[in-house]
Amino acid sequence: MYVDSLTLTNLRTFVKNKLRFVHPDSEFRLSKGDNDRNGLLLPPPKLRNVNLLLGDNGSGKTTVLQAIALAALGPAARESQLPLRKFVRFPASGRQEGKKPPHEAAVSATLRLHEQDGRPGEAIESSLSFRRMRELERLEFQEKGEWASLWEPVFESQNDAFFCVAYGATRRVDAGESSERGAAPKTSFLRGQRLQSIFQESFALFPLGYWLPQVKAENPGRYSQVVRSW
């Protein structure tokens, strides 16, 4: 699954912004005369699988990653038990021009299915909303069309296609008694645990000793990739 675009509305620092991403299946214009069907005005980049988020501290880089993570979870985001809070934008000046601060934020992503998803090239929409209920915020997934059959695999932790996003440079690896499960909360299913460190700074990463030996035994090729990238 690739991300074609991401639209953020009233989400923290974002009022109404649409971000486009490149991926191996993106269509680029090869010359000035080509029709720009996907809004990608630049020629094909050398690395079609790399997107760079660059901005000052507090500008919203983490918010973008969290929005992508939730969009990739789709309806499973409601069950992930991730620590979701303070997503709805609250203007610094409070009431502006006699209007009340917004009570709802939205994330909408256009996702391009991969062959691992069983329907290569097909585009689907993932739309979520956050509604402020006084001191709490409620997450809702907007069900559209045949969402059940398309999203059913996302409720499984073990399959070929899964999404993982994490901070590593400033996160800790718990070497204590809880290191057997990387200090992961038992209330979050495995897909949620793979996203936990992007939502919670204190979340401990999985120690190499917990998962790498198993990868070496079951998938030597992937083990070699991990070692080389290390």
C-alpha positions as CSV (number, residue, x, y, z in Angstrom):
1,M,0.0,0.0,0.0
2,Y,1.4,3.4,-1.0
3,V,0.2,6.9,0.0
4,D,-0.8,9.1,-3.0
5,S,-2.0,12.0,-0.9
6,L,-2.8,13.1,2.6
7,T,-5.3,15.9,3.5
8,L,-5.3,17.3,7.0
9,T,-8.1,19.6,8.2
10,N,-8.0,21.4,11.6
11,L,-5.4,18.9,12.8
12,R,-3.0,20.6,15.2
13,T,-0.8,23.0,13.2
14,F,-2.7,22.2,9.9
15,V,-5.8,24.2,9.0
16,K,-6.4,22.8,5.5
17,N,-3.4,21.2,3.8
18,K,-3.0,18.5,1.2
19,L,0.4,16.7,0.8
20,R,1.3,14.5,-2.2
21,F,3.8,11.7,-2.0
22,V,5.9,9.8,-4.5
23,H,6.1,6.1,-4.7
24,P,7.2,3.5,-7.3
25,D,3.8,3.4,-8.9
26,S,3.4,7.2,-9.2
27,E,2.8,8.6,-12.6
28,F,5.1,11.5,-13.5
29,R,5.1,13.7,-16.5
30,L,8.1,13.0,-18.7
31,S,7.9,16.2,-20.6
32,K,6.3,19.6,-20.3
33,G,3.6,18.6,-22.7
34,D,2.4,15.6,-20.7
35,N,-0.9,15.7,-18.9
36,D,-0.4,15.9,-15.2
37,R,-3.0,13.5,-14.0
38,N,-1.7,13.1,-10.5
39,G,-0.6,16.6,-9.8
40,L,3.0,15.6,-9.8
41,L,4.6,18.5,-11.6
42,L,8.2,17.3,-11.3
43,P,10.0,14.8,-13.5
44,P,10.6,11.3,-12.0
45,P,13.0,11.4,-9.1
46,K,16.0,9.1,-8.8
47,L,14.5,7.5,-5.7
48,R,10.8,6.9,-6.2
49,N,10.4,5.3,-2.8
50,V,11.7,8.2,-0.7
51,N,9.8,11.2,0.7
52,L,11.5,13.8,2.8
53,L,9.7,15.7,5.5
54,L,11.6,18.9,6.4
55,G,10.5,21.5,8.9
56,D,11.2,23.4,12.1
57,N,10.5,21.9,15.5
58,G,6.8,22.0,16.1
59,S,5.8,22.5,12.5
60,G,3.9,19.2,12.2
61,K,6.3,16.5,11.0
62,T,5.3,14.1,13.7
63,T,1.6,14.9,13.1
64,V,2.0,13.9,9.4
65,L,3.6,10.6,10.4
66,Q,0.8,9.9,12.9
67,A,-1.8,10.8,10.3
68,I,-0.3,8.4,7.8
69,A,-0.1,5.7,10.5
70,L,-3.8,6.0,11.4
71,A,-4.8,6.2,7.8
72,A,-2.9,3.0,7.1
73,L,-4.8,1.3,10.0
74,G,-8.1,2.4,8.6
75,P,-11.0,1.0,10.7
76,A,-8.5,-0.8,12.9
77,A,-7.4,2.6,14.2
78,R,-10.4,2.6,16.5
79,E,-9.3,-0.6,18.1
80,S,-5.6,0.1,18.2
81,Q,-5.7,1.7,21.7
82,L,-3.0,4.1,20.7
83,P,-2.7,7.2,23.0
84,L,-4.6,9.6,20.7
85,R,-5.1,13.1,22.2
86,K,-5.0,16.8,21.3
87,F,-5.5,16.2,17.6
88,V,-8.2,18.8,17.1
89,R,-6.7,22.2,16.3
90,F,-7.2,24.8,19.0
91,P,-6.2,28.3,17.8
92,A,-3.7,30.1,20.1
93,S,-6.1,33.1,20.2
94,G,-9.1,31.0,21.1
95,R,-12.1,32.6,19.5
96,Q,-11.3,34.3,16.3
97,E,-13.7,36.8,14.6
98,G,-16.5,35.7,16.9
99,K,-16.2,32.0,15.8
100,K,-15.9,29.1,18.2
101,P,-12.7,27.0,17.9
102,P,-13.3,23.9,15.8
103,H,-14.5,20.8,17.5
104,E,-13.6,18.3,14.8
105,A,-10.5,17.4,12.8
106,A,-10.1,15.1,9.8
107,V,-7.6,13.0,8.1
108,S,-8.2,11.8,4.5
109,A,-5.7,9.7,2.6
110,T,-5.7,8.3,-0.9
111,L,-3.9,4.9,-0.7
112,R,-2.7,3.0,-3.8
113,L,-2.9,-0.8,-3.3
114,H,0.1,-2.9,-3.9
115,E,0.2,-6.5,-5.2
116,Q,0.7,-7.6,-1.6
117,D,-2.8,-6.2,-1.0
118,G,-4.3,-8.4,-3.6
119,R,-5.6,-5.6,-5.8
120,P,-2.6,-3.8,-7.3
121,G,-3.0,-0.3,-8.7
122,E,-6.4,0.2,-7.1
123,A,-6.9,3.5,-5.2
124,I,-8.9,3.5,-1.9
125,E,-9.8,6.3,0.5
126,S,-9.1,6.2,4.2
127,S,-11.0,8.9,6.1
128,L,-10.9,9.5,9.8
129,S,-12.3,12.2,12.0
130,F,-11.5,13.4,15.5
131,R,-14.2,15.0,17.5
132,R,-13.5,16.9,20.7
133,M,-15.8,16.0,23.5
134,R,-14.8,18.6,26.2
135,E,-11.6,17.1,27.6
136,L,-11.7,13.9,25.4
137,E,-11.4,13.2,21.7
138,R,-13.2,10.5,19.8
139,L,-11.8,8.8,16.7
140,E,-14.2,7.7,14.0
141,F,-13.5,5.9,10.7
142,Q,-15.7,7.0,7.8
143,E,-17.1,3.8,6.3
144,K,-17.4,4.0,2.5
145,G,-18.5,1.5,-0.1
146,E,-17.0,-2.0,0.2
147,W,-14.6,-1.0,3.0
148,A,-15.2,-4.3,4.9
149,S,-13.6,-6.6,2.3
150,L,-10.8,-4.1,1.5
151,W,-9.8,-3.5,5.1
152,E,-10.3,-7.0,6.6
153,P,-6.6,-7.9,6.4
154,V,-5.7,-4.9,8.6
155,F,-7.2,-6.6,11.6
156,E,-4.6,-9.4,11.3
157,S,-1.2,-9.0,12.7
158,Q,0.5,-11.7,10.7
159,N,0.4,-11.2,6.9
160,D,2.7,-10.1,4.1
161,A,1.8,-6.4,4.1
162,F,2.0,-4.4,7.3
163,F,2.9,-0.8,8.2
164,C,5.5,0.2,10.7
165,V,6.6,3.7,11.7
166,A,8.9,4.5,14.6
167,Y,11.3,6.9,16.1
168,G,14.7,5.3,16.9
169,A,17.2,8.0,17.6
170,T,15.7,9.3,20.9
171,R,13.8,6.2,22.0
172,R,15.1,3.8,24.5
173,V,15.4,0.0,24.5
174,D,14.3,-1.5,27.8
175,A,16.9,-4.0,29.0
176,G,15.0,-4.8,32.2
177,E,12.6,-7.5,33.1
178,S,10.1,-6.2,30.6
179,S,12.5,-6.6,27.7
180,E,10.9,-9.8,26.6
181,R,8.2,-7.9,24.9
182,G,9.9,-4.5,24.5
183,A,7.8,-3.1,27.3
184,A,4.9,-3.1,24.9
185,P,1.4,-2.6,26.4
186,K,-0.6,-5.8,26.5
187,T,-3.8,-3.9,25.6
188,S,-2.6,-3.0,22.1
189,F,-2.6,-5.6,19.3
190,L,0.6,-6.2,17.4
191,R,-0.1,-3.7,14.6
192,G,-0.7,-1.0,17.2
193,Q,2.5,-1.9,18.9
194,R,4.4,-1.3,15.7
195,L,3.2,2.3,15.7
196,Q,3.4,2.9,19.4
197,S,6.7,4.8,19.5
198,I,5.5,7.5,17.1
199,F,2.6,8.3,19.6
200,Q,4.3,7.8,22.9
201,E,7.8,9.0,23.7
202,S,8.3,6.7,26.7
203,F,7.5,3.6,24.7
204,A,10.5,1.2,24.7
205,L,11.6,-0.3,21.4
206,F,11.7,-4.0,20.9
207,P,15.3,-5.3,21.8
208,L,17.1,-7.0,18.9
209,G,17.5,-10.1,21.0
210,Y,13.7,-10.6,21.1
211,W,13.0,-10.8,17.4
212,L,16.3,-11.0,15.3
213,P,17.2,-14.6,16.1
214,Q,13.7,-15.7,15.0
215,V,14.2,-13.8,11.7
216,K,17.5,-15.5,11.2
217,A,16.0,-18.9,11.5
218,E,12.8,-18.3,9.5
219,N,14.0,-15.8,6.8
220,P,17.8,-15.7,6.3
221,G,17.5,-13.2,3.4
222,R,15.6,-10.7,5.5
223,Y,18.1,-11.3,8.4
224,S,21.0,-10.4,6.0
225,Q,19.1,-7.2,5.0
226,V,18.7,-6.2,8.7
227,V,22.4,-6.8,9.4
228,R,23.6,-4.9,6.4
229,S,21.4,-1.9,7.2
230,W,22.6,-1.9,10.8
